[in-house]
């Protein structure tokens, strides 16, 4: 699969640890690229590249304020990821309940 196709997939976009860190950092308020660079200790070109990928799959929004571009997490676009991950949370909760029931029944 080509690199362009892979980076346009929301799941591939959040597979990168730096992109998840950027989403976490932008979750509370919108911020310029420079704030992301300083907070995460990444190079500015790297942050810009990651933001471009996140923007391309609509996981971040951008707003121009004079010469600055302000980025923020798009919570609505993240909701499907949250719901998908919730499937696995339910699975593991069920498995852990079964383990607990087995352990308690052997007492």
Backbone as ProteinMPNN parsed JSONL, in Angstrom:
{"seq_chain_A": "XXXXXXXXXXXXXXXXXXXXXXXXXXXXXXXXXXXXXXXXXXXXXXXXXXXXXXXXXXXXXXXXXXXXXXXXXXXXXXXXXXXXXXXXXXXXXXXXXXXXXXXXXXX", "coords_chain_A": {"N_chain_A": [[0.849, -1.174, 0.0], [0.517, 2.245, -0.783], [2.357, 5.013, 0.637], [0.898, 7.414, 0.831], [-1.771, 6.555, 0.823], [-1.831, 5.075, 3.205], [-1.332, 7.03, 5.178], [-3.637, 8.477, 5.069], [-5.531, 7.2, 6.484], [-7.387, 7.12, 9.415], [-6.824, 5.392, 11.56], [-4.197, 4.559, 11.06], [-3.023, 7.041, 11.258], [-3.201, 7.639, 14.009], [-1.621, 5.672, 14.959], [0.993, 6.368, 15.228], [3.175, 7.227, 17.797], [4.051, 9.909, 18.342], [2.085, 11.428, 17.12], [-0.148, 10.76, 18.629], [0.651, 11.901, 21.027], [0.655, 14.578, 20.296], [-2.092, 14.951, 19.786], [-3.056, 14.539, 22.395], [-1.845, 16.729, 23.697], [-3.076, 18.873, 22.42], [-5.667, 18.6, 23.213], [-6.834, 20.071, 25.303], [-6.773, 22.805, 24.694], [-6.544, 25.171, 21.954], [-3.503, 25.577, 20.134], [-0.425, 27.069, 18.952], [2.017, 25.868, 16.532], [4.608, 26.193, 17.562], [4.273, 25.971, 20.358], [3.649, 23.269, 20.592], [6.009, 22.134, 19.682], [7.835, 22.977, 21.696], [6.677, 21.828, 24.015], [6.676, 19.07, 23.5], [9.202, 18.525, 22.705], [10.054, 18.052, 20.103], [11.298, 18.376, 16.73], [10.541, 21.274, 14.771], [9.879, 20.925, 11.946], [9.113, 18.227, 12.006], [6.905, 18.225, 13.747], [5.165, 19.833, 12.24], [4.792, 18.173, 10.025], [3.509, 15.954, 11.227], [1.197, 17.234, 12.147], [0.071, 17.94, 9.692], [-0.629, 15.416, 8.705], [-2.51, 14.618, 10.674], [-4.393, 16.642, 10.338], [-5.158, 16.09, 7.74], [-6.729, 13.817, 8.026], [-8.734, 14.776, 9.485], [-8.48, 14.881, 12.278], [-7.445, 16.966, 13.673], [-8.194, 20.441, 13.954], [-7.721, 23.603, 12.383], [-7.027, 27.054, 12.807], [-6.605, 30.313, 11.619], [-4.819, 32.939, 13.079], [-3.993, 35.952, 12.648], [-0.725, 35.845, 11.665], [-0.233, 33.416, 12.712], [-0.935, 29.908, 12.968], [-3.37, 28.146, 14.573], [-3.885, 25.169, 16.26], [-6.128, 22.519, 17.145], [-7.496, 19.662, 18.816], [-9.888, 17.64, 17.172], [-12.522, 16.612, 18.585], [-14.924, 15.356, 17.842], [-14.233, 13.856, 15.596], [-12.606, 11.999, 16.743], [-14.239, 10.43, 18.226], [-15.324, 8.032, 16.895], [-13.011, 6.391, 16.986], [-12.708, 6.08, 19.732], [-15.066, 4.7, 20.335], [-14.628, 2.343, 18.871], [-12.34, 1.332, 20.169], [-13.529, 0.871, 22.597], [-14.88, -1.502, 22.233], [-12.927, -3.437, 22.621], [-12.306, -2.933, 25.232], [-14.627, -3.785, 26.508], [-14.446, -6.499, 25.849], [-12.092, -7.285, 27.266], [-12.894, -6.682, 29.86], [-14.915, -8.546, 30.179], [-13.4, -10.926, 29.954], [-11.738, -10.673, 32.2], [-13.657, -10.759, 34.233], [-14.49, -13.417, 33.956], [-12.129, -14.787, 34.661], [-11.897, -13.966, 37.319], [-14.243, -15.082, 38.396], [-13.681, -17.819, 38.047], [-11.425, -18.105, 39.699], [-12.547, -17.479, 42.178], [-14.388, -19.528, 42.421], [-12.816, -21.723, 42.894], [-11.987, -21.564, 45.437]], "CA_chain_A": [[0.0, 0.0, 0.0], [1.353, 3.439, -0.87], [2.46, 5.838, 1.855], [-0.187, 8.391, 0.831], [-2.999, 5.883, 1.234], [-1.732, 4.69, 4.608], [-1.415, 8.181, 6.071], [-4.975, 9.059, 5.029], [-6.37, 6.367, 7.341], [-7.401, 7.615, 10.796], [-6.181, 4.43, 12.451], [-2.755, 4.672, 10.833], [-2.589, 8.352, 11.755], [-3.023, 7.591, 15.469], [-0.677, 4.612, 15.309], [2.287, 6.993, 15.525], [3.191, 7.769, 19.168], [4.156, 11.373, 18.369], [0.775, 11.998, 16.762], [-1.02, 10.629, 19.807], [1.107, 12.914, 21.99], [0.166, 15.87, 19.808], [-3.538, 14.984, 20.058], [-3.211, 14.738, 23.849], [-1.444, 18.089, 24.039], [-4.048, 19.819, 21.867], [-7.018, 18.267, 23.673], [-7.399, 21.037, 26.252], [-6.928, 24.131, 24.087], [-5.827, 25.318, 20.69], [-2.129, 26.054, 20.339], [0.399, 27.174, 17.747], [3.019, 24.822, 16.324], [5.739, 26.425, 18.471], [3.95, 25.41, 21.68], [3.74, 21.807, 20.473], [7.446, 21.852, 19.567], [8.453, 23.136, 23.02], [6.099, 20.899, 24.993], [6.99, 17.672, 23.198], [10.63, 18.387, 22.424], [10.246, 17.561, 18.74], [11.707, 19.393, 15.765], [9.407, 21.959, 14.153], [9.414, 20.264, 10.715], [8.459, 16.974, 12.367], [5.575, 18.568, 14.277], [4.352, 20.294, 11.111], [4.455, 16.985, 9.234], [2.498, 15.188, 11.972], [-0.047, 18.011, 12.131], [-0.482, 17.814, 8.343], [-1.286, 14.095, 8.624], [-3.691, 14.659, 11.534], [-5.353, 17.529, 9.676], [-5.631, 15.388, 6.549], [-7.765, 12.839, 8.401], [-9.706, 15.559, 10.265], [-8.344, 14.71, 13.727], [-7.187, 18.298, 14.231], [-8.725, 21.607, 13.248], [-6.76, 24.704, 12.374], [-7.61, 28.387, 12.668], [-5.581, 31.338, 11.435], [-4.893, 34.109, 13.958], [-2.916, 36.767, 12.097], [0.247, 35.015, 10.954], [-0.125, 32.113, 13.388], [-1.935, 28.867, 12.765], [-3.692, 27.534, 15.861], [-4.403, 23.815, 16.083], [-6.821, 21.896, 18.273], [-8.019, 18.323, 18.553], [-11.279, 17.558, 16.746], [-13.081, 15.538, 19.413], [-15.972, 14.632, 17.116], [-13.602, 12.887, 14.703], [-11.961, 10.978, 17.564], [-15.277, 9.594, 18.835], [-15.356, 6.655, 16.342], [-11.863, 5.648, 17.513], [-13.045, 5.779, 21.118], [-16.087, 3.648, 20.326], [-13.996, 1.126, 18.397], [-11.486, 0.836, 21.253], [-14.436, 0.413, 23.648], [-15.19, -2.909, 21.966], [-11.888, -4.238, 23.248], [-12.439, -2.741, 26.678], [-15.697, -4.709, 26.927], [-13.91, -7.85, 25.736], [-11.18, -7.551, 28.377], [-13.679, -6.678, 31.104], [-15.577, -9.856, 30.219], [-12.379, -11.935, 30.234], [-11.308, -10.526, 33.594], [-14.75, -11.277, 35.076], [-14.424, -14.879, 33.897], [-10.967, -15.208, 35.46], [-12.239, -13.742, 38.732], [-15.243, -16.09, 38.778], [-12.978, -19.112, 38.169], [-10.576, -18.073, 40.89], [-13.402, -17.506, 43.37], [-15.071, -20.815, 42.527], [-11.84, -22.724, 43.331], [-11.695, -21.377, 46.858]], "C_chain_A": [[0.894, 1.237, 0.0], [1.312, 4.236, 0.426], [1.31, 6.832, 1.947], [-1.49, 7.758, 1.299], [-2.967, 5.532, 2.718], [-1.914, 5.894, 5.531], [-2.796, 8.821, 6.051], [-5.963, 8.268, 5.877], [-6.249, 6.854, 8.786], [-6.642, 6.677, 11.726], [-4.668, 4.439, 12.281], [-2.226, 5.998, 11.368], [-2.343, 8.305, 13.263], [-2.093, 6.471, 15.904], [0.685, 5.18, 15.691], [2.261, 7.625, 16.916], [3.281, 9.292, 19.236], [2.829, 12.036, 18.02], [-0.202, 11.874, 17.921], [-0.638, 11.662, 20.861], [0.622, 14.298, 21.58], [-1.328, 16.0, 20.067], [-3.802, 15.218, 21.538], [-2.928, 16.184, 24.227], [-2.475, 19.119, 23.571], [-5.467, 19.603, 22.391], [-7.647, 19.352, 24.545], [-7.6, 22.427, 25.68], [-6.167, 24.198, 22.774], [-4.481, 25.982, 20.942], [-1.411, 26.175, 19.005], [1.443, 26.066, 17.695], [4.173, 24.967, 17.318], [5.499, 25.871, 19.862], [4.084, 23.889, 21.673], [5.213, 21.399, 20.45], [8.097, 21.899, 20.946], [7.947, 22.089, 24.01], [6.559, 19.462, 24.762], [8.46, 17.448, 22.869], [10.93, 17.801, 21.054], [10.703, 18.708, 17.844], [10.473, 19.99, 15.085], [8.962, 21.304, 12.838], [8.671, 18.951, 10.989], [7.035, 17.231, 12.886], [4.655, 19.004, 13.141], [3.9, 19.126, 10.245], [3.352, 16.176, 9.921], [1.157, 15.923, 11.981], [-0.721, 17.941, 10.76], [-1.225, 16.486, 8.187], [-2.57, 14.105, 9.45], [-4.789, 15.537, 10.932], [-5.97, 16.831, 8.463], [-6.711, 14.36, 6.824], [-8.771, 13.454, 9.375], [-9.624, 15.351, 11.773], [-7.933, 15.996, 14.431], [-7.837, 19.336, 13.333], [-7.687, 22.699, 13.334], [-7.506, 26.014, 12.14], [-6.465, 29.379, 12.548], [-5.869, 32.498, 12.385], [-3.728, 35.017, 13.566], [-1.997, 35.888, 11.279], [0.349, 33.614, 11.546], [-1.265, 31.189, 12.984], [-2.137, 28.197, 14.121], [-4.389, 26.203, 15.616], [-5.116, 23.352, 17.338], [-7.336, 20.531, 17.844], [-9.487, 18.423, 18.151], [-11.912, 16.358, 17.448], [-14.141, 14.721, 18.679], [-15.378, 13.57, 16.202], [-12.935, 11.753, 15.472], [-12.99, 10.005, 18.152], [-15.368, 8.19, 18.23], [-14.186, 5.799, 16.814], [-12.138, 5.187, 18.942], [-14.058, 4.63, 21.178], [-15.5, 2.313, 19.877], [-13.132, 0.511, 19.503], [-12.342, 0.302, 22.403], [-14.844, -1.034, 23.465], [-14.192, -3.809, 22.686], [-11.908, -4.093, 24.766], [-13.512, -3.686, 27.222], [-15.214, -6.155, 26.884], [-13.035, -8.18, 26.943], [-11.905, -7.532, 29.713], [-14.376, -8.021, 31.269], [-14.575, -10.956, 30.577], [-11.932, -11.872, 31.69], [-12.387, -10.997, 34.566], [-14.724, -12.792, 35.115], [-13.272, -15.416, 34.737], [-11.283, -15.071, 36.942], [-13.231, -14.804, 39.211], [-14.598, -17.466, 38.948], [-12.144, -19.173, 39.434], [-11.41, -18.173, 42.16], [-14.085, -18.846, 43.53], [-14.122, -21.924, 43.012], [-11.485, -22.581, 44.794], [-12.376, -22.399, 47.712]], "O_chain_A": [[1.908, 1.275, 0.697], [0.363, 4.144, 1.204], [0.796, 7.071, 3.04], [-2.228, 8.355, 2.082], [-3.974, 5.678, 3.41], [-2.582, 5.787, 6.56], [-3.107, 9.63, 6.926], [-7.13, 8.649, 5.97], [-5.145, 6.985, 9.314], [-5.894, 7.134, 12.591], [-3.936, 4.336, 13.265], [-1.105, 6.064, 11.874], [-1.365, 8.88, 13.741], [-1.804, 6.333, 17.093], [1.447, 4.53, 16.406], [1.412, 8.474, 17.188], [2.652, 9.907, 20.098], [2.493, 13.087, 18.565], [-0.995, 12.783, 18.167], [-1.509, 12.234, 21.515], [0.223, 15.097, 22.427], [-1.787, 17.049, 20.521], [-4.676, 16.007, 21.897], [-3.681, 16.793, 24.987], [-2.715, 20.117, 24.25], [-6.374, 20.357, 22.038], [-8.865, 19.531, 24.526], [-8.49, 23.156, 26.117], [-5.27, 23.397, 22.514], [-4.334, 26.824, 21.828], [-1.739, 25.478, 18.045], [1.715, 25.408, 18.699], [4.658, 23.971, 17.855], [6.424, 25.352, 20.488], [4.574, 23.298, 22.635], [5.613, 20.442, 21.112], [8.822, 20.98, 21.327], [8.738, 21.527, 24.767], [6.802, 18.723, 25.716], [8.909, 16.306, 22.766], [11.945, 17.13, 20.868], [10.51, 19.878, 18.176], [9.485, 19.293, 14.854], [7.759, 21.14, 12.632], [7.719, 18.61, 10.287], [6.091, 16.538, 12.507], [3.497, 18.59, 13.085], [2.758, 19.093, 9.785], [2.384, 15.764, 9.283], [0.104, 15.302, 11.837], [-1.948, 17.887, 10.675], [-2.312, 16.436, 7.611], [-3.61, 13.65, 8.976], [-5.972, 15.206, 11.012], [-7.164, 16.972, 8.198], [-7.523, 14.062, 5.948], [-9.555, 12.746, 10.007], [-10.596, 15.615, 12.481], [-8.058, 16.105, 15.651], [-8.004, 19.138, 12.129], [-6.868, 22.719, 14.253], [-8.475, 26.075, 11.384], [-5.48, 29.298, 13.281], [-6.999, 32.976, 12.485], [-2.619, 34.876, 14.08], [-2.426, 35.256, 10.313], [0.953, 32.726, 10.944], [-2.384, 31.619, 12.704], [-1.178, 27.737, 14.741], [-5.359, 26.123, 14.862], [-4.761, 23.74, 18.451], [-7.578, 20.283, 16.663], [-10.24, 19.205, 18.73], [-11.841, 15.23, 16.959], [-14.237, 13.511, 18.883], [-15.956, 12.494, 16.048], [-12.721, 10.671, 14.926], [-12.645, 8.885, 18.53], [-15.481, 7.225, 18.985], [-14.351, 4.597, 17.021], [-11.84, 4.051, 19.31], [-13.914, 3.706, 21.978], [-15.835, 1.269, 20.436], [-13.191, -0.695, 19.74], [-11.926, -0.618, 23.107], [-15.125, -1.726, 24.444], [-14.568, -4.817, 23.286], [-11.566, -5.026, 25.491], [-13.327, -4.31, 28.266], [-15.532, -6.946, 27.772], [-13.208, -9.225, 27.571], [-11.557, -8.299, 30.611], [-14.422, -8.571, 32.369], [-14.865, -11.817, 31.408], [-11.767, -12.906, 32.337], [-12.073, -11.57, 35.609], [-14.911, -13.393, 36.172], [-13.436, -16.405, 35.451], [-10.97, -15.962, 37.731], [-13.078, -15.358, 40.3], [-14.927, -18.195, 39.884], [-12.157, -20.173, 40.151], [-11.032, -18.865, 43.105], [-14.343, -19.272, 44.655], [-14.586, -22.959, 43.491], [-10.748, -23.406, 45.334], [-12.23, -22.378, 48.934]]}, "name": "protein", "num_of_chains": 1, "seq": "XXXXXXXXXXXXXXXXXXXXXXXXXXXXXXXXXXXXXXXXXXXXXXXXXXXXXXXXXXXXXXXXXXXXXXXXXXXXXXXXXXXXXXXXXXXXXXXXXXXXXXXXXXX"}
